Amino acid sequence: MDYLELNIKIKPLRPFNEIIVAQLAEAGFESFVDTDEGVLAYGQVNETSVEKALKETMLGEERDDVAFQFESKIIEHQNWNAVWESDFEPVYVEEYVSILAPFHSKDLAKGMIVEIQPQMSFGTGHHQTTWMMSKALFELPTMPKRVLDMGTGTGVLAIIAEKLGAEEILAIDIEDWSVENTIENAERNQCKNIVGLHGDIDLIDGRVFDLILANINKNVLKTHMQSYSKTLVSGGTLLLSGFFNSDVDEIVQYASQFQLRMVETYLKDNWAAIKLVKQ
């Protein structure tokens, strides 16, 4: 499958780089790489287009507070890994974990090592939301036994959870290639407790979790909230990200009607992650 690449230059860079990523994600783009001048965005050619990006994001708006320049090109499927290798730098989540690609030297590592071959999946740790979710996992008092990683992407959060002691991990994604990537990355990291499933929120019906991880956009999180609460044990933890700091109050208030109480907030470059506990 071929992919569309948008190379977007933004002035001023912040906070508009985070905003355009969120808008492009809602428009169907799946993977993002921050650059010094803006962002690279990738999406399936048959589901995303330049026209859609212009129609559904601020790229198509005339604004006085920000200027955009962008170029687009088609990347053939077989060239994708070469594109990632040219842009994928090691990710360090403080001293907790190093997220590396297979071509990175382990000499660069700090703390736990997670090796990821990203392919087309979101979740390498480069994005602020994945970084915060990774940090939050390390700062849990103990790692719960039964974990759901909803919207797993590369499987990086599921892998960290197992390495921290989780015994049963269900990793779900609506993209079949993300599930394949998660399974491959789990094997790459010698993980034995991760089960990858292709599908949506209905796959968790009838299951029980001690910890739920969901790094998805705000609207999807709200749609899933009742299901998260229903399948989470009393006293269980829900870690959410994929939204801006300005969205925190809205999500916390919405979650409260499902017996979910916010106990901690993480912030990074205008993005947020929150830790909630089921009452």
PEBELSUL-V86979 format. One record per residue. RES is the residue in three letters. PSI is psi in radians with two decimals (* if undefined). OMEGA is omega in degrees with one decimal (* if undefined). Layout:
res->RES psi->PSI omega->OMEGA
res->RES psi->PSI omega->OMEGA
//
This chain:
res->MET psi->2.34 omega->179.6
res->ASP psi->2.73 omega->-178.0
res->TYR psi->2.60 omega->174.9
res->LEU psi->2.28 omega->173.6
res->GLU psi->2.24 omega->170.1
res->LEU psi->2.12 omega->175.5
res->ASN psi->1.82 omega->-170.6
res->ILE psi->2.22 omega->174.0
res->LYS psi->2.37 omega->-170.9
res->ILE psi->2.29 omega->174.0
res->LYS psi->2.12 omega->-6.8
res->PRO psi->2.73 omega->-174.6
res->LEU psi->-0.86 omega->-177.4
res->ARG psi->2.51 omega->4.0
res->PRO psi->0.22 omega->-168.9
res->PHE psi->-0.38 omega->176.3
res->ASN psi->-0.71 omega->178.4
res->GLU psi->-0.68 omega->-178.1
res->ILE psi->-0.77 omega->-177.0
res->ILE psi->-0.59 omega->176.3
res->VAL psi->-0.80 omega->179.7
res->ALA psi->-0.73 omega->-179.5
res->GLN psi->-0.72 omega->179.3
res->LEU psi->-0.60 omega->177.1
res->ALA psi->-0.72 omega->178.2
res->GLU psi->-0.44 omega->179.0
res->ALA psi->-0.04 omega->174.7
res->GLY psi->-0.04 omega->176.2
res->PHE psi->2.54 omega->-165.9
res->GLU psi->-0.54 omega->-174.6
res->SER psi->2.57 omega->-174.5
res->PHE psi->2.52 omega->175.2
res->VAL psi->2.16 omega->176.1
res->ASP psi->2.45 omega->174.6
res->THR psi->3.02 omega->179.7
res->ASP psi->-0.44 omega->-175.6
res->GLU psi->-0.14 omega->-177.0
res->GLY psi->-2.10 omega->-175.4
res->VAL psi->2.57 omega->168.5
res->LEU psi->2.27 omega->-179.5
res->ALA psi->2.43 omega->-176.8
res->TYR psi->2.42 omega->176.4
res->GLY psi->2.74 omega->179.5
res->GLN psi->2.36 omega->-176.3
res->VAL psi->-0.65 omega->-176.8
res->ASN psi->-0.08 omega->-178.8
res->GLU psi->-0.31 omega->-179.4
res->THR psi->2.78 omega->179.9
res->SER psi->2.88 omega->175.2
res->VAL psi->-0.72 omega->-179.1
res->GLU psi->-0.72 omega->179.3
res->LYS psi->-0.71 omega->178.6
res->ALA psi->-0.72 omega->179.6
res->LEU psi->-0.63 omega->-176.7
res->LYS psi->-0.65 omega->-168.9
res->GLU psi->0.03 omega->-179.9
res->THR psi->3.06 omega->179.3
res->MET psi->-0.10 omega->175.2
res->LEU psi->-0.51 omega->-177.7
res->GLY psi->0.08 omega->-178.1
res->GLU psi->2.60 omega->170.9
res->GLU psi->2.02 omega->-174.7
res->ARG psi->2.65 omega->177.4
res->ASP psi->-0.31 omega->-173.1
res->ASP psi->-0.13 omega->-178.7
res->VAL psi->2.59 omega->176.7
res->ALA psi->2.36 omega->179.2
res->PHE psi->2.47 omega->166.1
res->GLN psi->2.41 omega->178.5
res->PHE psi->2.68 omega->173.7
res->GLU psi->2.60 omega->178.6
res->SER psi->2.61 omega->174.1
res->LYS psi->2.75 omega->177.8
res->ILE psi->2.29 omega->176.8
res->ILE psi->2.12 omega->177.9
res->GLU psi->2.57 omega->-174.0
res->HIS psi->-0.76 omega->-173.8
res->GLN psi->-0.24 omega->-179.2
res->ASN psi->0.00 omega->-171.9
res->TRP psi->-0.81 omega->-177.8
res->ASN psi->-0.63 omega->177.7
res->ALA psi->-0.65 omega->177.6
res->VAL psi->-0.80 omega->179.4
res->TRP psi->-0.73 omega->-177.0
res->GLU psi->-0.54 omega->-179.0
res->SER psi->-0.36 omega->-174.8
res->ASP psi->-0.28 omega->-169.7
res->PHE psi->1.81 omega->176.0
res->GLU psi->2.72 omega->175.5
res->PRO psi->2.57 omega->178.0
res->VAL psi->2.26 omega->178.5
res->TYR psi->2.04 omega->175.5
res->VAL psi->1.55 omega->-172.4
res->GLU psi->-2.32 omega->178.5
res->GLU psi->0.13 omega->-173.2
res->TYR psi->-0.87 omega->-169.7
res->VAL psi->2.55 omega->172.4
res->SER psi->2.17 omega->178.3
res->ILE psi->1.94 omega->-172.5
res->LEU psi->2.70 omega->169.4
res->ALA psi->2.86 omega->-178.6
res->PRO psi->-0.45 omega->-176.7
res->PHE psi->0.00 omega->177.1
res->HIS psi->2.56 omega->176.1
res->SER psi->2.34 omega->177.6
res->LYS psi->-0.24 omega->177.3
res->ASP psi->-0.34 omega->-178.8
res->LEU psi->-0.12 omega->-167.8
res->ALA psi->2.59 omega->170.7
res->LYS psi->2.34 omega->177.5
res->GLY psi->-2.58 omega->177.3
res->MET psi->2.52 omega->175.6
res->ILE psi->2.21 omega->171.7
res->VAL psi->2.14 omega->-178.7
res->GLU psi->2.16 omega->-174.6
res->ILE psi->2.23 omega->166.7
res->GLN psi->1.76 omega->-164.6
res->PRO psi->-0.53 omega->-175.0
res->GLN psi->-2.18 omega->-176.4
res->MET psi->0.26 omega->-169.8
res->SER psi->2.49 omega->174.7
res->PHE psi->2.43 omega->174.0
res->GLY psi->0.70 omega->179.6
res->THR psi->-0.18 omega->-175.3
res->GLY psi->-0.23 omega->179.4
res->HIS psi->-0.64 omega->-177.7
res->HIS psi->2.55 omega->-175.5
res->GLN psi->-0.61 omega->-177.0
res->THR psi->-0.76 omega->178.2
res->THR psi->-0.67 omega->177.9
res->TRP psi->-0.83 omega->-179.2
res->MET psi->-0.70 omega->178.7
res->MET psi->-0.68 omega->177.6
res->SER psi->-0.81 omega->178.3
res->LYS psi->-0.77 omega->-178.5
res->ALA psi->-0.62 omega->177.9
res->LEU psi->-0.75 omega->-179.5
res->PHE psi->-0.42 omega->-176.0
res->GLU psi->0.11 omega->170.4
res->LEU psi->2.49 omega->179.1
res->PRO psi->-0.74 omega->174.8
res->THR psi->2.72 omega->178.2
res->MET psi->2.08 omega->179.2
res->PRO psi->2.85 omega->-175.6
res->LYS psi->-0.87 omega->-171.9
res->ARG psi->2.07 omega->-171.2
res->VAL psi->2.44 omega->170.0
res->LEU psi->2.24 omega->172.2
res->ASP psi->1.71 omega->-174.7
res->MET psi->2.18 omega->-173.6
res->GLY psi->0.93 omega->-165.5
res->THR psi->-0.48 omega->179.1
res->GLY psi->-1.98 omega->178.1
res->THR psi->-0.19 omega->-176.2
res->GLY psi->0.15 omega->-173.6
res->VAL psi->-0.69 omega->-179.7
res->LEU psi->-0.67 omega->176.9
res->ALA psi->-0.72 omega->-180.0
res->ILE psi->-0.78 omega->177.4
res->ILE psi->-0.75 omega->-179.4
res->ALA psi->-0.78 omega->179.2
res->GLU psi->-0.75 omega->-179.1
res->LYS psi->-0.42 omega->177.1
res->LEU psi->-0.07 omega->173.4
res->GLY psi->-0.03 omega->177.5
res->ALA psi->2.47 omega->-173.8
res->GLU psi->-0.44 omega->179.7
res->GLU psi->2.00 omega->-176.0
res->ILE psi->2.13 omega->174.9
res->LEU psi->2.11 omega->-178.6
res->ALA psi->2.01 omega->-173.7
res->ILE psi->2.46 omega->173.2
res->ASP psi->2.59 omega->179.8
res->ILE psi->-0.21 omega->178.8
res->GLU psi->2.18 omega->-177.5
res->ASP psi->-0.59 omega->-179.6
res->TRP psi->-0.46 omega->174.7
res->SER psi->-0.71 omega->178.4
res->VAL psi->-0.75 omega->176.8
res->GLU psi->-0.74 omega->179.7
res->ASN psi->-0.72 omega->177.5
res->THR psi->-0.79 omega->-179.7
res->ILE psi->-0.75 omega->178.6
res->GLU psi->-0.75 omega->-179.2
res->ASN psi->-0.57 omega->175.6
res->ALA psi->-0.78 omega->177.9
res->GLU psi->-0.67 omega->-179.6
res->ARG psi->-0.53 omega->-179.0
res->ASN psi->0.28 omega->178.0
res->GLN psi->0.62 omega->177.5
res->CYS psi->2.39 omega->-176.2
res->LYS psi->-0.17 omega->-170.3
res->ASN psi->0.16 omega->-176.6
res->ILE psi->2.19 omega->174.9
res->VAL psi->2.11 omega->179.0
res->GLY psi->2.31 omega->178.9
res->LEU psi->2.44 omega->177.5
res->HIS psi->2.10 omega->179.3
res->GLY psi->-2.77 omega->-174.5
res->ASP psi->-2.84 omega->-170.2
res->ILE psi->-0.45 omega->-179.3
res->ASP psi->-0.33 omega->-179.9
res->LEU psi->-0.28 omega->-178.2
res->ILE psi->-0.05 omega->179.3
res->ASP psi->2.29 omega->177.6
res->GLY psi->-0.02 omega->179.8
res->ARG psi->2.89 omega->179.8
res->VAL psi->2.35 omega->-179.3
res->PHE psi->2.60 omega->174.0
res->ASP psi->-0.43 omega->-178.6
res->LEU psi->2.28 omega->176.2
res->ILE psi->2.28 omega->176.9
res->LEU psi->2.28 omega->178.4
res->ALA psi->1.90 omega->177.5
res->ASN psi->1.43 omega->-173.2
res->ILE psi->3.01 omega->-178.7
res->ASN psi->2.83 omega->-170.8
res->LYS psi->-0.80 omega->-175.8
res->ASN psi->-0.69 omega->178.0
res->VAL psi->-0.72 omega->178.8
res->LEU psi->-0.75 omega->179.8
res->LYS psi->-0.67 omega->177.6
res->THR psi->-0.61 omega->-177.3
res->HIS psi->-0.22 omega->-165.6
res->MET psi->-0.77 omega->-178.6
res->GLN psi->-0.69 omega->178.5
res->SER psi->-0.68 omega->176.8
res->TYR psi->-0.84 omega->-178.7
res->SER psi->-0.71 omega->-177.4
res->LYS psi->-0.65 omega->-174.8
res->THR psi->-0.09 omega->-179.1
res->LEU psi->2.33 omega->179.0
res->VAL psi->2.74 omega->174.8
res->SER psi->2.26 omega->-175.7
res->GLY psi->-0.03 omega->179.6
res->GLY psi->2.86 omega->-173.8
res->THR psi->2.41 omega->174.9
res->LEU psi->2.06 omega->176.4
res->LEU psi->2.14 omega->-176.1
res->LEU psi->2.50 omega->169.2
res->SER psi->-3.13 omega->-176.5
res->GLY psi->0.26 omega->-174.9
res->PHE psi->2.98 omega->-177.7
res->PHE psi->2.82 omega->176.4
res->ASN psi->-0.61 omega->-179.4
res->SER psi->-0.24 omega->179.8
res->ASP psi->-0.14 omega->-171.4
res->VAL psi->-0.87 omega->-177.0
res->ASP psi->-0.72 omega->179.7
res->GLU psi->-0.78 omega->-177.7
res->ILE psi->-0.73 omega->179.3
res->VAL psi->-0.77 omega->179.5
res->GLN psi->-0.72 omega->179.6
res->TYR psi->-0.74 omega->-177.8
res->ALA psi->-0.49 omega->-175.1
res->SER psi->-0.48 omega->-179.7
res->GLN psi->-0.13 omega->178.1
res->PHE psi->0.51 omega->176.6
res->GLN psi->0.48 omega->-179.8
res->LEU psi->2.11 omega->-176.1
res->ARG psi->2.28 omega->-179.8
res->MET psi->2.33 omega->-179.8
res->VAL psi->-0.25 omega->-179.6
res->GLU psi->2.59 omega->178.1
res->THR psi->2.43 omega->173.7
res->TYR psi->2.44 omega->-179.8
res->LEU psi->2.44 omega->175.6
res->LYS psi->1.99 omega->175.5
res->ASP psi->0.85 omega->177.5
res->ASN psi->-0.13 omega->174.4
res->TRP psi->2.78 omega->-177.7
res->ALA psi->2.72 omega->167.9
res->ALA psi->2.57 omega->179.8
res->ILE psi->2.58 omega->175.8
res->LYS psi->2.17 omega->178.8
res->LEU psi->2.68 omega->177.4
res->VAL psi->2.41 omega->177.6
res->LYS psi->2.19 omega->-178.0
res->GLN psi->* omega->*
//
